Structures are given as structure tokens and as C-alpha cells.
Amino acid sequence: MFNNKSILITGGTGSFGNAFANLTLNKYKLKKLIIFSRDEMKQWEMNDKFKSFNNIKFVIGDVRDKDALSKVMQNVDYVVHAAATKIVPTAEINPFECIKTNVVGAMNVIDVAIEKKVKKVIALSTDKASNPINLYGATKLAADKLFISTCSLSEANKTVFAVVRYGNVMGSRGSVIPFFLKSNKENKIIPITDIKMTRFMITLEQAIKLVWTAFSNSYGGEIYIKKIPSMSILDIAKSISSNAKTKIIGIRPGEKIHEQMVSEEDSPFTYEYNDYYKILPAIDNLYKDRKRIGKGKKVENNFTYRSNTNLDWMKISELKKWIKQNYK
């Protein structure tokens, strides 16, 4: 699929971008992988990490800058849109900046991708975009709607846009596992926001393979959601250290007790597959489109996919094993 093709990843110096570059460069014979981001130091460090590859290119730029996107997207076949302002409290305190990156940035990516005749664009979303209660989630819902709406554009638009939605990425920068590890190491205390809290658990590799699936499978306007296990926040803490003390610090502004990736309102347009769900676009009755449905099975109309009612749960022993393998 990607052999001899050029891929651009916005926000490419983050945890996802690093893992995507590693897996994709080693699996496919890319013509070029372009890392587009605004952090020169992270680019410098990533460039050193991938110095053995001669088909990776680093470009300083911001998705808020449409002209910069227009230059870098020339002759690009595929785009992964990963750039986002995503820390919930940061977005609450800096709403203008969050909107500029997550909403205006998405509009710029869409406009330029169509202009440059990019084949496909896969945008990364979040569980927080499903019935959002914080600004980050609201901006990502708006971005999702922007990408989905392009499927109803005129036939002259040949660019396909789809979305991949997932929750807590295990070990990603700023996520709960490295935060708990650091707190336990420094203070022997793990701060818990709420003992009832649950989270979906997905690895970076699983997230990347879902993006690959979306690239190969999408016709436009779909939201792909990986089937993954849940875990309680207390069990995550016990996986870090069974002897560590916990301290209840209270829920942060804009934070949910449980994650949700498919809402009841989404259920009339949602189909189930072997290892993922797919929300089809409601506009123009495209959720009835047989090619988009494929071999999917329609879910019940009151179906939801939530971390607390999930049927699949990760054991403490499984997470302990993963931590041991990834934090040596």
C-alpha cells in the first residue's frame, strides 16, 4: 500500500509519530516520510534516532500556517494528521490556542490536501470527542465533523478523509503510566483522581495498525475505533507498585470518570468488525452505503462503547508484564 509512496505526518515528533515512523519505515519501502512539526529540538532528536534511513525528511512548520502546509504537501500521497493541542487543563486555560490548532489547523489540512490532490488523509481523534465535556474534546469533535463532512463534497474532490479514534495510549508522553511511575519513584505515592475511574488501554502499535487499516479500508467519512481492554485506575496503580501508597487528589477540570468512544447517539450509524467498530457518516445516508459497510454487523441502536461497561478487561499481571518490557 505504501511502497514507493510519500507520507506526511503532522505533529510527527510526538509519541505516535515516533512509533509510526519506526513501524512504517521498517515495514514498507516508502519513497519519503515527512515529519512536519513546530518543535525543532524534538525534530533534532528524532532525526538522530532515524539517521539510518535516507527517506525521512524533517520540516519545521505549524498546521495553523496554511502556506507552510501547501509547500510541504506538494506531491504527497498520504497524510496522517496527528498535530493537536491535547492536554486537557492546558486547553481549558488556553482556549484560543487550542481552537487555532485543533479546529483551524484541521480546516487547513483539509483545504490543502484537496488542493494538492492527496489520496487519503487519516486524522487522529480521541475518546474525549464523544459527548465532550472539555474544550479539548469539543475541538476534536469539531475536527472530526470537518473531516467527515468532506465525504459529501462534489465528485471532483478525489481526496478521501477518515478518522481514527482511541483512548489512553499506554506509555505515551503525558499519559498516566509514565506519570504514575515518576510519582512512585520520587514520592512513593501515586495520585488518584477518583477511585471509580476507568480507562481504555491501547498500545502505540495497535493505534498505528488501526491507522493502516483506515488507509486501506476507508471510502470517506468513517470513524474507526479499535476494540481494546479497559482497566480501573486503581489496578493501573497496583501494576506500577503493589506497595505504593495512593492519594486521592480529586478529578481535574474537564476530566471524565469513564471514557467513551461510541455514544448511544452514534449507534444507529455504527458497525462491528472482528477487531474494531466503525461509525459511518450520517450525512447523505452514507451509513447505508454497502461498500462502506462491507462485512460489518450493525450494532444495537442503544449500543455504547464505554470503558466501564466494556466486556474486555486487562489484568494487573498483563500490565505489569508490559511495563517490565517497556520500562527497563
C-alpha positions as CSV (number, residue, x, y, z in Angstrom):
1,M,0.0,0.0,0.0
2,F,2.7,2.5,1.0
3,N,5.6,1.1,-1.2
4,N,7.1,4.0,-3.2
5,K,4.6,6.4,-1.8
6,S,5.2,9.7,0.2
7,I,3.6,10.1,3.6
8,L,3.3,13.3,5.6
9,I,2.6,13.2,9.3
10,T,1.6,16.5,11.1
11,G,2.7,16.7,14.7
12,G,5.1,13.9,13.8
13,T,7.6,14.3,16.6
14,G,5.1,13.0,19.3
15,S,4.9,9.5,20.7
16,F,2.6,8.4,17.9
17,G,4.8,10.0,15.2
18,N,8.0,8.3,16.5
19,A,6.3,4.9,16.7
20,F,4.6,5.4,13.3
21,A,7.9,6.2,11.7
22,N,9.6,3.2,13.2
23,L,7.0,0.7,12.2
24,T,6.2,2.1,8.8
25,L,9.7,2.7,7.7
26,N,10.6,-0.9,8.6
27,K,7.5,-2.5,7.1
28,Y,7.2,-0.5,3.8
29,K,9.6,0.8,1.2
30,L,8.5,4.4,1.4
31,K,9.5,6.9,-1.2
32,K,9.5,9.5,1.6
33,L,8.2,10.1,5.1
34,I,7.9,13.8,6.0
35,I,7.8,14.8,9.7
36,F,6.0,18.1,10.0
37,S,6.0,19.8,13.4
38,R,7.0,23.1,15.2
39,D,9.4,21.7,17.7
40,E,12.9,21.9,16.4
41,M,14.6,20.2,19.3
42,K,12.3,17.1,19.1
43,Q,13.0,17.0,15.3
44,W,16.7,17.2,16.0
45,E,16.4,14.2,18.5
46,M,14.2,12.2,16.1
47,N,16.5,12.9,13.2
48,D,19.3,11.3,15.2
49,K,17.2,8.4,16.1
50,F,16.3,7.7,12.4
51,K,19.6,8.7,10.9
52,S,20.0,5.2,9.2
53,F,17.0,6.0,7.0
54,N,17.6,8.2,3.9
55,N,13.9,8.5,3.0
56,I,12.8,10.5,6.1
57,K,12.6,14.3,5.9
58,F,12.0,16.9,8.7
59,V,10.2,20.1,8.1
60,I,9.6,22.8,10.7
61,G,6.0,24.2,10.4
62,D,2.6,24.6,12.0
63,V,-0.8,23.4,10.9
64,R,-2.1,26.9,11.6
65,D,0.1,28.1,8.7
66,K,-1.8,27.2,5.5
67,D,1.1,28.4,3.3
68,A,3.6,26.1,5.1
69,L,1.2,23.1,4.7
70,S,0.8,24.0,1.0
71,K,4.6,23.8,0.4
72,V,5.1,20.6,2.4
73,M,2.1,18.7,1.0
74,Q,3.3,19.0,-2.6
75,N,3.5,15.5,-4.2
76,V,2.4,13.8,-1.0
77,D,0.3,10.7,-1.4
78,Y,-1.0,10.1,2.2
79,V,-1.3,12.3,5.3
80,V,-1.6,11.4,8.9
81,H,-3.0,14.4,10.9
82,A,-1.6,13.9,14.4
83,A,-0.9,17.6,15.3
84,A,-3.1,18.7,18.2
85,T,-3.2,20.7,21.5
86,K,-4.3,17.8,23.7
87,I,-3.5,18.3,27.4
88,V,-6.9,18.9,28.9
89,P,-6.0,21.5,31.6
90,T,-3.8,23.4,29.0
91,A,-6.7,23.6,26.6
92,E,-9.0,24.9,29.4
93,I,-6.6,27.6,30.3
94,N,-5.6,28.5,26.7
95,P,-8.8,28.1,24.7
96,F,-7.9,30.4,21.8
97,E,-4.7,28.4,21.2
98,C,-6.5,25.1,21.4
99,I,-9.1,26.2,18.8
100,K,-6.4,27.6,16.4
101,T,-4.5,24.3,16.4
102,N,-7.3,21.7,16.6
103,V,-10.1,23.4,14.5
104,V,-8.4,25.9,12.2
105,G,-5.4,23.5,11.8
106,A,-7.8,20.8,10.7
107,M,-9.5,23.1,8.2
108,N,-6.1,24.0,6.8
109,V,-5.1,20.3,6.4
110,I,-8.4,19.6,4.6
111,D,-8.2,22.5,2.2
112,V,-4.5,21.9,1.3
113,A,-5.0,18.1,0.9
114,I,-7.8,18.7,-1.6
115,E,-5.8,21.4,-3.4
116,K,-2.7,19.1,-3.7
117,K,-4.8,16.1,-4.6
118,V,-3.6,13.9,-1.7
119,K,-5.0,10.4,-2.0
120,K,-6.1,9.9,1.6
121,V,-5.9,11.7,5.0
122,I,-6.4,9.9,8.3
123,A,-7.0,12.2,11.3
124,L,-6.3,11.1,14.8
125,S,-9.1,11.7,17.3
126,T,-9.8,10.9,20.9
127,D,-12.4,9.3,23.2
128,K,-12.9,12.8,24.6
129,A,-14.6,13.8,21.3
130,S,-17.5,11.5,22.1
131,N,-20.0,13.6,24.1
132,P,-17.3,16.1,25.1
133,I,-17.2,17.9,28.5
134,N,-13.9,19.7,28.0
135,L,-12.6,22.1,25.3
136,Y,-10.1,19.6,24.0
137,G,-12.9,17.1,23.4
138,A,-15.1,19.8,21.9
139,T,-12.4,20.9,19.4
140,K,-11.6,17.3,18.4
141,L,-15.3,16.7,17.9
142,A,-15.4,19.8,15.6
143,A,-12.4,18.5,13.8
144,D,-13.9,15.0,13.4
145,K,-17.1,16.7,11.9
146,L,-14.9,18.7,9.5
147,F,-13.1,15.6,8.2
148,I,-16.4,13.6,8.0
149,S,-18.2,16.3,6.1
150,T,-15.7,16.2,3.2
151,C,-17.2,12.9,2.0
152,S,-20.3,14.8,0.8
153,L,-18.3,17.2,-1.4
154,S,-18.5,17.2,-5.1
155,E,-17.2,14.2,-7.1
156,A,-14.4,16.5,-8.3
157,N,-12.8,16.0,-4.8
158,K,-10.8,12.7,-5.0
159,T,-9.2,13.0,-1.6
160,V,-10.6,10.5,1.0
161,F,-10.8,11.7,4.6
162,A,-11.3,9.3,7.6
163,V,-10.8,9.4,11.4
164,V,-9.2,7.0,13.9
165,R,-10.5,7.4,17.5
166,Y,-8.8,5.8,20.5
167,G,-8.3,6.4,24.2
168,N,-5.3,6.2,26.6
169,V,-2.2,5.2,24.8
170,M,-0.1,3.1,27.1
171,G,3.2,4.9,27.8
172,S,2.7,7.8,25.5
173,R,4.1,11.2,26.6
174,G,2.0,12.8,29.3
175,S,-0.2,9.7,29.8
176,V,-1.0,8.0,33.2
177,I,1.6,5.2,33.2
178,P,4.8,7.3,33.0
179,F,3.2,9.8,35.4
180,F,2.5,7.1,38.0
181,L,6.0,5.6,37.5
182,K,7.5,9.0,38.1
183,S,5.4,9.8,41.2
184,N,6.1,6.4,42.7
185,K,9.8,6.8,42.1
186,E,10.1,10.3,43.5
187,N,7.5,10.2,46.3
188,K,6.4,6.6,46.8
189,I,2.9,8.0,46.4
190,I,0.6,7.5,43.4
191,P,-2.0,10.3,43.0
192,I,-5.5,9.1,42.1
193,T,-8.1,11.5,40.9
194,D,-11.1,9.2,41.5
195,I,-11.2,5.6,42.7
196,K,-14.2,4.8,40.3
197,M,-12.2,6.0,37.2
198,T,-11.7,3.5,34.3
199,R,-9.7,3.9,31.1
200,F,-9.3,2.1,27.8
201,M,-5.8,0.7,27.2
202,I,-4.2,0.7,23.8
203,T,-0.6,0.3,22.7
204,L,1.0,2.6,20.1
205,E,1.5,-0.4,17.8
206,Q,-2.3,-1.1,18.0
207,A,-3.1,2.5,17.2
208,I,-0.7,2.5,14.2
209,K,-2.1,-0.7,12.8
210,L,-5.6,0.8,13.1
211,V,-4.4,3.8,11.1
212,W,-3.0,1.4,8.5
213,T,-6.4,-0.3,8.4
214,A,-8.1,3.0,7.8
215,F,-5.8,3.9,5.0
216,S,-6.5,0.6,3.2
217,N,-10.2,0.3,4.1
218,S,-11.8,3.8,4.0
219,Y,-14.0,5.3,1.4
220,G,-14.5,8.6,3.2
221,G,-16.2,9.9,6.4
222,E,-15.7,6.8,8.6
223,I,-14.5,6.8,12.2
224,Y,-12.5,3.7,13.2
225,I,-12.4,2.6,16.8
226,K,-10.2,-0.3,18.0
227,K,-11.6,-2.9,20.3
228,I,-9.4,-2.7,23.3
229,P,-9.5,-3.7,27.0
230,S,-10.4,-1.4,29.9
231,M,-8.7,-1.1,33.3
232,S,-9.6,0.7,36.5
233,I,-7.3,3.5,37.7
234,L,-6.6,1.6,40.9
235,D,-5.5,-1.5,39.0
236,I,-3.2,0.6,36.9
237,A,-1.7,2.0,40.1
238,K,-1.3,-1.6,41.5
239,S,0.5,-2.5,38.3
240,I,3.1,0.2,39.0
241,S,3.7,-0.9,42.5
242,S,1.6,-3.2,44.8
243,N,3.1,-1.5,47.8
244,A,2.8,2.1,46.8
245,K,0.5,4.5,48.7
246,T,-2.3,6.2,46.9
247,K,-3.6,9.7,47.5
248,I,-7.0,10.9,46.3
249,I,-6.4,14.3,44.7
250,G,-9.8,14.9,43.1
251,I,-10.8,15.0,39.4
252,R,-9.2,17.7,37.3
253,P,-11.3,20.3,35.3
254,G,-12.8,18.8,32.2
255,E,-11.8,15.2,33.1
256,K,-14.3,12.2,32.8
257,I,-14.7,9.3,35.2
258,H,-15.1,6.9,32.3
259,E,-14.0,7.0,28.7
260,Q,-16.5,6.7,25.8
261,M,-15.7,6.1,22.1
262,V,-19.2,5.3,20.7
263,S,-22.2,7.1,22.1
264,E,-25.8,5.9,22.1
265,E,-26.4,8.7,19.5
266,D,-23.7,7.2,17.3
267,S,-25.2,3.6,17.5
268,P,-27.6,3.9,14.5
269,F,-24.6,4.5,12.3
270,T,-22.1,2.1,13.9
271,Y,-21.0,-1.3,12.6
272,E,-18.9,-4.0,14.3
273,Y,-16.0,-5.9,12.8
274,N,-13.6,-8.5,14.1
275,D,-11.3,-6.1,16.0
276,Y,-12.8,-2.7,15.6
277,Y,-16.0,-0.7,15.3
278,K,-16.7,1.8,12.5
279,I,-19.1,4.8,12.7
280,L,-20.3,5.6,9.3
281,P,-21.2,9.1,8.1
282,A,-24.9,10.0,8.8
283,I,-24.9,12.8,6.1
284,D,-26.4,11.9,2.7
285,N,-27.4,8.5,4.1
286,L,-23.9,7.2,3.6
287,Y,-24.2,4.9,6.6
288,K,-26.4,2.7,4.3
289,D,-23.6,2.5,1.7
290,R,-22.8,-1.1,1.1
291,K,-19.1,-0.6,0.2
292,R,-18.6,1.4,3.5
293,I,-20.4,-1.3,5.5
294,G,-18.5,-4.2,3.9
295,K,-18.7,-7.2,6.2
296,G,-19.7,-5.2,9.2
297,K,-22.6,-6.1,11.5
298,K,-25.0,-3.4,12.7
299,V,-24.8,-2.8,16.5
300,E,-28.0,-2.4,18.6
301,N,-29.5,1.1,18.5
302,N,-28.8,1.7,22.2
303,F,-25.2,0.5,22.0
304,T,-22.4,2.4,23.6
305,Y,-18.7,1.6,23.9
306,R,-17.5,2.8,27.3
307,S,-14.6,1.9,29.5
308,N,-16.7,1.0,32.5
309,T,-19.2,-1.3,30.6
310,N,-16.5,-2.9,28.4
311,L,-16.6,-6.7,28.3
312,D,-12.8,-6.9,27.9
313,W,-10.6,-6.1,30.9
314,M,-6.8,-6.0,31.2
315,K,-5.4,-7.9,34.2
316,I,-2.8,-6.4,36.6
317,S,-0.4,-9.1,35.6
318,E,-0.7,-8.2,31.9
319,L,0.1,-4.6,32.5
320,K,3.0,-5.4,34.8
321,K,4.5,-7.6,32.1
322,W,4.0,-4.7,29.6
323,I,5.7,-2.2,31.9
324,K,8.6,-4.5,32.5
325,Q,9.1,-4.9,28.8
326,N,8.9,-1.2,28.0
327,Y,10.4,0.5,31.1
328,K,13.7,-1.3,31.7
